[in-house]
Amino acid sequence: MKGFRLLQRRDPTFRQEATISNAARKLAPVTIAEFDDYVERLGDEARSFELVDGVIVMMTNPTLRHEQIVSNTGARLKLAMDGRRCQTYYGGIRIQRSSDRKAPDKPKPDVVVRCGPISRDTGLRTYIDDPVVVVEVLSPSTKDVDRGRKLEFYKSLETLQHIVIVYQDQKRIEHYHRNGDDWTADEALIKLEDVLDLSAVEFTMTVAEAYFDVAIS
């Protein structure tokens, strides 16, 4: 990708920004317009990429454990959200702050919920700009970015009410919820009976339900 900053999550350099070459640092951030053009040319392979802080990021192949956690969380959310006329997407839709194609962020969360009708024109978009709930399932190689730059981007979205971070190397769920103009981090949920409460969409789920059929040593 000539002229673009491309980092792979499985590459150790992705986890430590300080190791990125000085040449890469000097490249201008990739815009959404440039990113969209790139993924359009990639075709089906584009599903593996997201744009974070002006850097095109290649995501690793998901593990079975990752997909089970996403399914457990997403399925329960979808069942509850359908009754509220909200839509639940599993890792297939990206988020933008607005329609501004010069912006440097277009991440793809593992699960995202939005509420409200979808018009004919809106239905053709490759992104949503009004998420209410975002869920990210972590692994050691994604932790720094998902809990770093992506988390800060999510917190800047006016419509977002809940950010959920689920670990896959331990049974741990972190929950951030909007409190006016600020965000509050709840105490981490680590016991199977602990309850995740997404009050803005009237949804609850236990840690046991999130980790159903997931073997973690």
Summary of the structure (lengths in Angstrom):
residues: 217
radius of gyration: 17.1
end to end distance: 39.3
largest distance: 50.9
contacts: 637
relative contact order: 0.14
helix: 32%
strand: 28%
